[in-house]
C-alpha cells in the first residue's frame, strides 16, 4: 500500500512540475510586449516616419512597424507596444509623442494635467501612483521616461 501511495504521489508531483513548465511557456508565448530597450530603439530608428504619420494623422506606417500593436491619438499620440498579464494584474508598454516635450500621465492618448502634476522623479524618468477615493495609494502605477525630444516611453501596471 505504501508503495502505491508513494508512486501516486510521485505521479502527481510530476504532473505539477509539467503544469508549471507549461504555464511559464504559455506566459512567454502570450507576452507580446517589447522591452524598454526595444521601444527606445524603435523610436530612435523610426522617429521621422512616426512624426510624418502624426503630422498627416494617418498612422499606417507606424502600424506597419514590427512591435507596434496600436495607435491612439488625442492630447498626445500614444503608440502601444504590447502588454502582459490578466485582468487586474496587467501591464501595458509603449511610447507617446507630445509636441510640448513634457512628461505626462496618459492613457489611450488622453492626459490629465492634475495627474501629471503629481508625478515624482524616479530614476531617469517620472512615476505616478493612482489614488483611491479615500486618498490611499492604489496598485495602479505609471512610469514615463524621455527617449528623444517629444518622445516618451511609458508603462502602466494595473
C-alpha positions as CSV (number, residue, x, y, z in Angstrom):
1,X,0.0,0.0,0.0
2,X,2.9,2.4,0.9
3,X,4.5,1.8,-2.5
4,X,1.2,2.5,-4.3
5,X,0.8,5.8,-2.4
6,X,4.4,6.7,-3.0
7,X,4.0,6.1,-6.7
8,X,0.8,8.1,-6.8
9,X,2.5,11.0,-5.0
10,X,5.4,10.9,-7.5
11,X,2.9,10.9,-10.4
12,X,1.0,13.9,-9.1
13,X,4.3,15.7,-8.3
14,X,5.4,15.1,-11.9
15,X,2.1,16.5,-13.2
16,X,2.5,19.6,-11.1
17,X,6.0,20.2,-12.4
18,X,4.8,19.7,-16.0
19,X,1.9,22.2,-15.4
20,X,4.3,24.8,-14.0
21,X,6.6,24.4,-17.0
22,X,3.6,24.8,-19.4
23,X,2.3,27.9,-17.6
24,X,5.7,29.5,-17.9
25,X,5.9,28.6,-21.6
26,X,2.4,29.9,-22.2
27,X,3.1,33.2,-20.4
28,X,6.1,33.7,-22.7
29,X,4.0,32.8,-25.7
30,X,1.2,35.3,-24.9
31,X,3.6,38.2,-23.8
32,X,3.6,40.3,-27.0
33,X,5.2,43.4,-25.4
34,X,8.5,44.9,-26.4
35,X,11.1,45.6,-23.8
36,X,12.0,49.1,-22.7
37,X,15.3,48.9,-24.7
38,X,13.4,47.7,-27.8
39,X,10.9,50.5,-27.6
40,X,13.8,53.1,-27.2
41,X,15.5,51.6,-30.3
42,X,12.2,51.5,-32.3
43,X,11.6,55.2,-31.6
44,X,15.3,56.2,-32.4
45,X,15.2,54.2,-35.6
46,X,11.7,55.3,-36.8
47,X,11.2,58.8,-35.3
48,X,11.0,60.6,-38.7
49,X,8.3,58.1,-40.0
50,X,6.4,58.4,-36.8
51,X,6.4,62.2,-36.9
52,X,5.3,62.2,-40.6
53,X,2.4,59.9,-39.7
54,X,1.4,62.1,-36.7
55,X,1.5,65.2,-38.9
56,X,-0.7,63.7,-41.6
57,X,-2.9,62.0,-39.0
58,X,-2.5,58.7,-40.9
59,X,-0.9,56.0,-38.8
60,X,-0.5,53.3,-41.5
61,X,3.3,53.5,-41.5
62,X,3.5,53.4,-37.7
63,X,1.2,50.4,-37.5
64,X,3.5,48.6,-40.0
65,X,6.5,48.8,-37.7
66,X,7.3,45.5,-36.0
67,X,6.3,45.6,-32.4
68,X,3.6,48.3,-32.7
69,X,0.2,46.9,-31.7
70,X,-1.9,50.1,-31.8
71,X,-2.1,53.9,-32.0
72,X,-4.3,56.3,-30.1
73,X,-4.4,59.9,-30.9
74,X,-5.8,62.6,-28.7
75,X,-4.0,65.1,-26.4
76,X,-0.9,63.1,-27.3
77,X,-0.2,60.3,-29.8
78,X,0.2,57.1,-27.9
79,X,1.8,54.1,-29.6
80,X,1.1,50.8,-28.0
81,X,3.8,48.1,-28.0
82,X,2.1,45.3,-26.2
83,X,1.2,44.2,-22.8
84,X,1.1,41.2,-20.5
85,X,-1.0,39.8,-17.7
86,X,-4.6,39.1,-17.0
87,X,-7.4,41.3,-15.5
88,X,-6.2,43.4,-12.6
89,X,-2.6,42.1,-13.0
90,X,-1.9,43.7,-16.4
91,X,0.9,45.8,-17.7
92,X,1.0,47.9,-20.9
93,X,4.0,49.3,-22.6
94,X,4.7,51.8,-25.4
95,X,5.6,55.4,-26.1
96,X,3.9,58.7,-26.8
97,X,4.7,61.9,-28.6
98,X,3.8,65.2,-27.2
99,X,4.7,68.4,-29.0
100,X,5.2,70.3,-25.8
101,X,8.0,67.8,-24.9
102,X,7.0,67.2,-21.3
103,X,6.3,64.0,-19.4
104,X,2.6,63.4,-18.8
105,X,0.4,60.7,-17.3
106,X,-1.5,59.5,-20.4
107,X,-4.0,56.7,-21.2
108,X,-5.1,56.0,-24.8
109,X,-3.8,59.3,-26.0
110,X,-5.5,61.5,-23.4
111,X,-3.9,63.0,-20.3
112,X,-5.0,64.7,-17.1
113,X,-2.9,67.7,-16.2
114,X,-3.7,67.2,-12.4
115,X,-2.3,63.6,-12.6
116,X,0.7,64.8,-14.5
117,X,1.4,67.4,-11.8
118,X,1.6,64.6,-9.2
119,X,4.4,62.7,-10.9
120,X,7.6,62.3,-9.0
121,X,11.2,61.9,-10.2
122,X,12.0,58.2,-10.5
123,X,15.5,57.3,-11.8
124,X,15.8,58.6,-15.4
125,X,12.0,59.3,-15.6
126,X,8.9,60.0,-13.6
127,X,6.3,57.8,-11.9
128,X,2.8,58.3,-10.8
129,X,0.5,56.2,-8.5
130,X,-3.2,56.5,-8.8
131,X,-5.1,57.2,-5.6
132,X,-8.3,55.7,-4.3
133,X,-11.2,58.0,-3.4
134,X,-10.1,57.8,0.3
135,X,-6.7,59.2,-0.8
136,X,-4.8,55.9,-0.2
137,X,-2.5,54.7,-3.0
138,X,-3.8,52.1,-5.4
139,X,-1.7,49.4,-7.1
140,X,-2.0,51.3,-10.5
141,X,1.4,52.7,-11.2
142,X,2.6,54.6,-14.3
143,X,6.2,55.3,-15.4
144,X,7.4,57.5,-18.2
145,X,10.9,58.4,-19.5
146,X,12.1,60.7,-22.3
147,X,13.5,58.9,-25.3
148,X,14.0,61.9,-27.7
149,X,12.6,65.4,-27.8
150,X,8.8,65.0,-27.7
151,X,9.0,61.1,-27.4
152,X,8.4,59.4,-24.1
153,X,8.4,55.7,-23.1
154,X,5.6,54.6,-20.8
155,X,4.4,51.7,-18.9
156,X,1.2,51.2,-16.9
157,X,0.9,48.5,-14.2
158,X,-2.6,47.7,-13.0
